[in-house]
Amino acid sequence: MTTKDLSLTHLIRPSSLSGNAPLLLMLHGYGSDENDLFSFASELPEDYMIISLKAPYALQPMGNAWYAINFDAQQGKFSDVEQAIKSRDLVKTFIEEALEAYPIDPDDITLLGFSQGTILSFALGLSYPHLVKNIIGLSGYVDPSMLKAGYESNDFSHLKIYNSHGSADQVIPVEWARNNKPFLKKLDIDLTYEEYPVGHGINPQNFQSFKNWLRKQNN
């Protein structure tokens, strides 16, 4: 169901808990919308409140994006970093608003992104780690140009990341995702990285793996 008028359109699945609940915040990929990842909601742990966001930039003829991509750029795909940073901070504002509006545990927020939503989740979590406990990044990569200046000095000691990618991904090359590991290890971040024999998507084994990883974070 959609609910309160906050800064971004969203869908919400309430938690089974009576008090403040852990939050799973979903960020969809380029050309999709808030319904995409939300289709997973019924399969995910009931104690989590699940909120799925709709990206702010409408695409034609349908779908939304967190930032524009110029597919005609000389070096392949060119991301509009200025738009990405605006979206990064818009999601930050949404989290702050949601903490006021809903019964959410402020110390237990997980970002779940796919593709462009993963890139934005990394940008948000690495720029403002005090807001985020976990990141589940599916089929995406860290873009350092989208990180807040001085991110290297942030405290990442509590942050845990699950990152997976398809070894046959034809949209985002698996080599880009493999660069995440040395980048995040340099920041001493707890990382689980996995690859699956799929393209730009999530197979059942991948889904089960990140679901098990998520369960472990609250045990």
C-alpha positions in Angstrom: 0.0 0.0 0.0 1.1 3.6 -0.5 1.0 5.8 2.5 2.1 9.1 4.0 3.1 12.0 1.7 6.9 12.0 2.1 9.5 13.3 -0.3 9.5 10.2 -2.5 6.6 8.1 -3.7 6.8 4.7 -2.0 5.1 1.4 -1.2 5.2 0.0 2.3 4.8 -3.4 3.9 4.4 -3.1 7.7 6.5 -5.1 10.1 5.1 -8.0 12.2 6.6 -6.3 15.3 4.6 -4.1 17.6 7.5 -1.8 18.4 10.2 -0.1 16.3 11.2 -2.5 13.4 14.2 -2.9 11.3 13.8 -1.2 7.9 14.5 -2.7 4.5 14.6 0.2 2.0 14.4 -0.8 -1.7 15.9 1.2 -4.6 15.0 -0.1 -8.1 17.0 -0.1 -11.3 17.0 2.2 -14.3 13.7 2.2 -16.2 11.8 0.4 -13.5 9.6 1.6 -10.6 8.7 1.0 -6.9 6.7 -2.2 -7.8 9.7 -4.1 -9.1 11.7 -5.1 -6.0 8.5 -4.8 -3.9 7.4 -8.1 -5.6 10.0 -9.7 -3.3 8.4 -8.4 -0.1 6.2 -11.4 0.7 9.3 -13.6 0.6 11.4 -11.5 3.0 11.5 -11.7 6.8 8.3 -10.5 8.4 9.9 -8.5 11.2 11.3 -6.0 8.6 9.3 -3.0 7.6 9.8 -2.8 3.8 9.6 0.4 1.9 10.2 0.5 -1.9 11.0 3.9 -3.3 10.1 5.3 -6.8 13.0 7.2 -8.4 12.3 10.9 -9.1 13.1 11.1 -12.8 10.4 9.9 -15.2 11.5 8.2 -18.4 9.6 7.9 -21.7 7.5 6.0 -22.5 7.6 4.5 -19.0 9.7 3.8 -15.9 11.9 6.0 -13.7 15.6 6.6 -13.0 17.7 7.9 -10.1 19.8 9.7 -12.7 20.1 10.0 -16.4 22.4 7.7 -18.4 23.7 8.9 -21.8 24.1 5.7 -23.8 25.8 7.5 -26.7 28.7 8.7 -24.6 32.2 8.0 -26.2 33.3 5.7 -23.4 30.1 3.6 -23.3 27.6 4.8 -20.7 27.9 8.2 -19.1 26.1 8.8 -15.8 24.8 12.2 -14.8 26.7 12.5 -11.5 25.0 15.7 -10.5 21.6 14.0 -10.7 22.9 11.0 -8.9 24.1 13.2 -6.0 20.7 14.9 -5.9 19.0 11.5 -5.7 21.5 10.3 -3.1 20.6 13.2 -0.8 16.9 12.9 -1.6 17.0 9.3 -0.3 18.9 10.5 2.8 16.1 13.1 3.4 13.5 10.4 2.9 15.1 8.2 5.6 15.1 11.1 8.0 11.5 11.7 7.3 10.6 8.0 7.5 12.2 7.8 11.0 9.8 10.5 12.1 6.7 9.1 10.3 7.0 5.3 10.9 8.0 3.0 13.8 11.5 2.3 12.5 14.6 1.3 14.5 17.1 4.0 13.5 20.0 1.7 14.2 18.8 -1.1 11.9 18.3 0.2 8.3 19.2 -1.9 5.3 19.4 -0.7 1.8 18.5 -3.2 -1.0 19.4 -2.0 -4.5 19.4 -3.5 -7.9 21.6 -2.1 -10.8 21.3 1.7 -10.7 19.6 1.3 -7.3 22.7 -0.5 -6.1 25.0 2.2 -7.4 22.9 4.8 -5.5 22.8 2.6 -2.4 26.6 2.4 -2.3 26.7 6.2 -2.8 24.4 6.8 0.1 25.8 4.2 2.5 29.4 5.2 2.0 28.6 8.9 2.1 26.3 8.7 5.2 27.2 5.4 7.0 25.7 6.6 10.3 22.3 6.2 8.7 22.8 2.6 7.4 23.6 -0.7 9.0 23.6 -3.0 5.9 23.7 -2.7 2.1 22.5 -5.5 -0.2 23.8 -4.5 -3.6 22.7 -6.6 -6.5 24.2 -6.2 -10.0 25.9 -2.8 -9.4 29.1 -1.2 -8.5 30.7 1.6 -6.5 31.1 4.9 -8.4 33.5 7.1 -6.4 32.4 10.2 -8.2 29.0 9.9 -6.4 30.5 9.8 -2.9 30.5 12.7 -0.6 33.9 14.4 -0.3 35.9 13.1 2.7 34.1 9.8 2.7 37.4 8.0 3.4 37.4 9.3 7.0 33.9 8.0 7.8 33.4 5.3 10.5 32.4 2.1 8.6 33.1 -0.2 11.5 29.4 -1.2 11.9 28.6 -1.4 8.1 28.1 -4.8 6.4 27.7 -5.3 2.7 26.4 -8.2 0.6 27.2 -7.7 -3.1 26.4 -10.1 -5.9 26.7 -10.0 -9.7 26.0 -12.1 -12.8 29.1 -13.4 -14.4 27.4 -13.1 -17.8 25.9 -9.6 -17.1 25.6 -7.8 -20.5 24.5 -4.5 -18.9 27.1 -3.9 -16.2 30.3 -5.8 -16.8 31.2 -8.2 -14.0 34.7 -6.6 -13.9 33.1 -3.4 -12.7 31.6 -5.3 -9.7 34.9 -7.1 -9.0 36.5 -3.7 -8.4 34.1 -3.3 -5.4 36.0 -5.8 -3.4 39.4 -4.0 -3.2 37.7 -0.7 -2.9 35.6 -1.7 0.1 38.3 -3.8 1.7 40.5 -0.6 1.7 37.9 1.0 3.8 37.9 -2.1 6.1 34.2 -2.8 5.4 32.8 -6.2 6.1 31.9 -7.5 2.6 30.3 -10.7 1.2 30.8 -10.9 -2.6 29.3 -13.6 -4.8 28.9 -14.2 -8.5 26.2 -16.3 -10.2 26.1 -17.7 -13.8 23.4 -15.3 -15.0 23.0 -12.0 -16.9 21.6 -8.8 -15.5 19.3 -10.3 -13.0 18.8 -12.4 -9.9 18.4 -16.2 -10.0 16.8 -18.2 -7.2 20.1 -19.2 -5.6 21.1 -15.5 -5.5 17.8 -14.6 -3.9 18.1 -17.3 -1.3 21.7 -16.3 -0.5 21.0 -12.7 0.2 17.9 -13.6 2.2 19.9 -15.9 4.4 22.6 -13.2 4.8 19.9 -10.7 5.8 18.5 -13.1 8.4 22.0 -13.5 9.9 22.4 -9.8 10.5 19.6 -9.9 13.1 20.6 -13.1 14.9 
